[in-house]
Amino acid sequence: MKVYYLTLEGISSTVFESQVWAFKNRLEQQNIQVKLIIGQKLKARVKIKKLLSLIKNQNVKFISLPETINYLKTAKKVALLLKNESNIILHCRNIEAAYVGLLVKQELSNKTVQVLYDVRGLVEGEADFFNKPIKKNMYEKLHSKLFKSNIYFNFVSKELFDLYNQKYSVSLDKSIFCNSAYDDTIFQFIPKEKDDLNTPSKVLYVGGNQAYQKIDEIVNVFSKRKDVELTVVTSKKLKKKVGAANIQFEHGLTPSQINHLADSFDYGIIYRDDELFNQIATPTKVSEYWGKGLKVIAINSAGAYTNLIRQNKRLGVYLGSIEEVETVELSKILFNDRQYIARYAKDNVSQTANLKKYLAHYKKMTESIRE
């Protein structure tokens, strides 16, 4: 089984380490021969040390990309890398990589290339929300070709599949459902020796600095809760730290450091606008919280996990507005509940759980090649 994993998001992407690189490593642990093809935009800021390390890796290949991707030229570059191979699975992350993969499949029609499109989100809806009509139109055109072609799919949620199926009649037989899983080789549940009920409940936010993360609103409302401690962990240092004595700020932590930090917390928080493209998403931070045995506080939306949280009170607390944080009871999470949450995460939203589905899908694609 020869697997090539194609991503055009570059090594500066916030998910490169946690999803792309982690997934490659997990495949290799299963003795799957996998090579990573990275489309890297020339003007993107990259860490030179990381770039040099990847360039030296014989199982990693880079292709340079302009600011606006030329799909045909990019496909020819990828095809050139694959010219001496045959019977290939080309696993493509996101829509633009998948369209390039489709063109590669056509370019190398004599080589037998099976394409897997990892459908990560409702990209048309996101472009519409951020008022980018040109991008929205482009995505719709690409999807009209991709979903009608002879390729395979993974959707991060059944809700996302249902939306696209209504418009394009996507083949369920060629589809699987793997969420944006957490890396359970890093985020692991570590039981406490005993439950300490005499300390304040602790809430953890982990995520980016973007405005849509609504960090200021989260900080402001928890500043009013003297019985609860909040720690905000962002990738970059926040420009201003506005908070009370019960608010702590961290930035630039490694996944291992976050894993260690999360051991002492009770809750993880997520606050999203209830837009359609959010409703069908499976935020990685939710699965990471659960993997550590934290109960999730979901404000407005936790994506496709929202209904699950509303139905299963052991997994989380759903709040319809940020104001409800001021009055909701946030008691300490006991060991039995933490253990239950972590087991649920391991069985359902971990990379280990996803890996089984991907490998079965790869096998199906390989058998199709042989036929």
WOWOPE-V931837 format. One record per residue. N is the residue number from 1. SS is DSSP state (@ for helix, = for strand, . for the rest). D_FIRST is the distance of its C-alpha to the first C-alpha in Angstrom with 1 decimal. Layout:
N & SS & D_FIRST
N & SS & D_FIRST
This chain:
1 & . & 0.0
2 & = & 3.8
3 & = & 6.3
4 & = & 10.0
5 & = & 12.7
6 & = & 15.9
7 & = & 19.3
8 & . & 22.7
9 & . & 24.8
10 & . & 25.1
11 & . & 25.5
12 & . & 28.9
13 & . & 27.6
14 & . & 28.9
15 & . & 25.5
16 & @ & 23.5
17 & @ & 23.9
18 & @ & 24.0
19 & @ & 21.1
20 & @ & 19.0
21 & @ & 19.1
22 & @ & 19.2
23 & @ & 16.1
24 & @ & 14.1
25 & @ & 15.8
26 & @ & 15.0
27 & @ & 11.2
28 & @ & 11.7
29 & @ & 14.1
30 & . & 11.5
31 & . & 9.7
32 & . & 6.8
33 & = & 6.8
34 & = & 8.7
35 & = & 11.5
36 & = & 14.5
37 & = & 16.7
38 & = & 20.1
39 & = & 22.9
40 & = & 26.1
41 & = & 29.5
42 & . & 32.0
43 & . & 34.8
44 & . & 33.0
45 & . & 34.3
46 & . & 31.8
47 & . & 32.4
48 & @ & 32.4
49 & @ & 31.4
50 & @ & 28.2
51 & @ & 27.5
52 & @ & 28.1
53 & @ & 25.9
54 & @ & 22.9
55 & @ & 23.7
56 & @ & 23.6
57 & . & 20.1
58 & . & 17.8
59 & . & 14.8
60 & = & 17.2
61 & = & 18.6
62 & = & 21.7
63 & = & 23.2
64 & = & 26.9
65 & = & 28.1
66 & . & 31.7
67 & . & 33.4
68 & . & 32.8
69 & . & 29.4
70 & . & 29.4
71 & @ & 26.3
72 & @ & 26.3
73 & @ & 26.8
74 & @ & 24.1
75 & @ & 21.6
76 & @ & 22.7
77 & @ & 22.1
78 & @ & 18.5
79 & @ & 18.0
80 & @ & 19.6
81 & @ & 17.0
82 & . & 14.2
83 & . & 16.5
84 & . & 15.0
85 & . & 11.4
86 & . & 10.2
87 & . & 7.9
88 & = & 7.4
89 & = & 7.6
90 & = & 10.9
91 & = & 12.2
92 & = & 16.0
93 & = & 18.6
94 & . & 22.0
95 & @ & 23.6
96 & @ & 24.1
97 & @ & 20.5
98 & @ & 19.5
99 & @ & 22.1
100 & @ & 21.0
101 & @ & 17.5
102 & @ & 19.2
103 & @ & 21.1
104 & @ & 18.1
105 & @ & 16.7
106 & @ & 20.2
107 & @ & 20.5
108 & . & 17.5
109 & . & 18.1
110 & . & 17.5
111 & . & 14.0
112 & . & 12.6
113 & = & 11.7
114 & = & 11.3
115 & = & 13.3
116 & = & 13.9
117 & = & 17.4
118 & = & 18.4
119 & = & 22.1
120 & . & 23.9
121 & . & 27.5
122 & . & 30.3
123 & @ & 30.5
124 & @ & 33.3
125 & @ & 35.4
126 & @ & 35.0
127 & @ & 36.1
128 & @ & 39.0
129 & @ & 40.1
130 & . & 40.2
131 & . & 42.1
132 & . & 39.6
133 & @ & 40.1
134 & @ & 38.5
135 & @ & 35.2
136 & @ & 35.5
137 & @ & 36.1
138 & @ & 33.1
139 & @ & 30.7
140 & @ & 32.2
141 & @ & 31.6
142 & @ & 28.0
143 & @ & 27.4
144 & @ & 29.2
145 & @ & 26.6
146 & @ & 23.5
147 & . & 24.4
148 & . & 25.4
149 & . & 22.3
150 & . & 19.4
151 & . & 17.0
152 & = & 16.0
153 & = & 17.9
154 & = & 18.5
155 & = & 22.2
156 & . & 23.8
157 & . & 26.4
158 & @ & 27.4
159 & @ & 30.5
160 & @ & 28.6
161 & @ & 26.9
162 & @ & 30.3
163 & @ & 31.9
164 & @ & 29.4
165 & @ & 29.4
166 & @ & 33.2
167 & @ & 33.1
168 & @ & 30.0
169 & . & 29.2
170 & . & 25.5
171 & . & 23.3
172 & @ & 23.2
173 & @ & 20.8
174 & @ & 18.2
175 & = & 19.3
176 & = & 18.9
177 & = & 21.3
178 & . & 20.4
179 & . & 23.4
180 & . & 23.9
181 & . & 23.5
182 & = & 25.1
183 & . & 23.5
184 & . & 24.7
185 & . & 24.1
186 & . & 27.0
187 & . & 29.1
188 & . & 30.2
189 & . & 33.2
190 & . & 35.9
191 & . & 38.9
192 & . & 42.4
193 & . & 44.9
194 & . & 47.2
195 & . & 47.7
196 & . & 50.2
197 & . & 52.0
198 & . & 54.7
199 & . & 52.6
200 & . & 51.9
201 & = & 48.7
202 & = & 46.1
203 & = & 44.0
204 & = & 41.1
205 & = & 39.9
206 & = & 36.8
207 & = & 35.7
208 & . & 36.4
209 & . & 39.8
210 & . & 39.6
211 & @ & 42.6
212 & @ & 40.7
213 & @ & 40.0
214 & . & 43.8
215 & @ & 44.3
216 & @ & 48.1
217 & @ & 48.7
218 & @ & 46.9
219 & @ & 48.9
220 & @ & 52.2
221 & @ & 52.0
222 & @ & 51.1
223 & . & 53.9
224 & . & 56.2
225 & . & 54.7
226 & . & 56.3
227 & . & 54.9
228 & = & 51.3
229 & = & 49.5
230 & = & 46.9
231 & = & 44.5
232 & = & 42.8
233 & = & 39.8
234 & = & 38.8
235 & . & 36.5
236 & . & 39.6
237 & . & 43.2
238 & . & 45.2
239 & . & 48.1
240 & . & 50.5
241 & . & 50.5
242 & . & 52.7
243 & . & 53.0
244 & . & 55.3
245 & . & 55.4
246 & . & 52.8
247 & = & 50.2
248 & = & 48.0
249 & = & 45.7
250 & = & 42.8
251 & = & 40.4
252 & . & 37.6
253 & . & 36.3
254 & . & 32.9
255 & @ & 30.7
256 & @ & 31.7
257 & @ & 35.3
258 & @ & 35.0
259 & @ & 33.5
260 & @ & 36.5
261 & @ & 39.0
262 & @ & 37.9
263 & . & 38.8
264 & . & 42.4
265 & . & 42.1
266 & . & 42.6
267 & = & 41.4
268 & = & 39.0
269 & = & 40.2
270 & = & 38.8
271 & = & 41.0
272 & . & 39.7
273 & . & 41.5
274 & . & 41.1
275 & . & 39.6
276 & @ & 37.2
277 & @ & 34.3
278 & @ & 34.9
279 & @ & 35.3
280 & . & 31.7
281 & . & 30.2
282 & . & 28.8
283 & . & 30.2
284 & @ & 28.3
285 & @ & 31.7
286 & @ & 32.4
287 & @ & 29.4
288 & @ & 30.2
289 & @ & 33.8
290 & @ & 32.9
291 & @ & 30.5
292 & . & 33.6
293 & . & 35.7
294 & . & 37.7
295 & = & 39.3
296 & = & 38.7
297 & = & 41.6
298 & = & 40.6
299 & = & 43.2
300 & . & 43.1
301 & . & 39.4
302 & . & 36.3
303 & @ & 34.1
304 & @ & 32.4
305 & @ & 33.4
306 & @ & 37.1
307 & @ & 37.8
308 & @ & 36.0
309 & @ & 38.3
310 & @ & 41.3
311 & @ & 40.7
312 & . & 39.7
313 & . & 42.4
314 & . & 40.7
315 & . & 37.9
316 & = & 40.1
317 & = & 43.2
318 & = & 43.3
319 & = & 46.1
320 & . & 47.1
321 & . & 48.7
322 & @ & 48.9
323 & @ & 52.5
324 & @ & 51.6
325 & @ & 50.3
326 & @ & 54.0
327 & . & 54.8
328 & . & 51.7
329 & . & 51.8
330 & . & 49.2
331 & . & 49.7
332 & . & 47.9
333 & . & 44.6
334 & . & 45.0
335 & @ & 42.5
336 & @ & 41.7
337 & @ & 40.8
338 & @ & 38.7
339 & @ & 36.9
340 & @ & 36.3
341 & @ & 35.0
342 & @ & 32.6
343 & @ & 31.3
344 & @ & 30.9
345 & @ & 28.9
346 & @ & 26.6
347 & @ & 25.9
348 & @ & 25.7
349 & . & 25.3
350 & = & 23.4
351 & @ & 20.0
352 & @ & 19.4
353 & @ & 20.3
354 & @ & 18.1
355 & @ & 15.0
356 & @ & 15.3
357 & @ & 15.6
358 & @ & 12.7
359 & @ & 10.3
360 & @ & 12.1
361 & @ & 11.9
362 & @ & 8.1
363 & @ & 8.3
364 & @ & 11.2
365 & @ & 9.8
366 & @ & 7.1
367 & @ & 10.2
368 & @ & 12.2
369 & @ & 10.5
370 & @ & 11.3
371 & . & 14.7
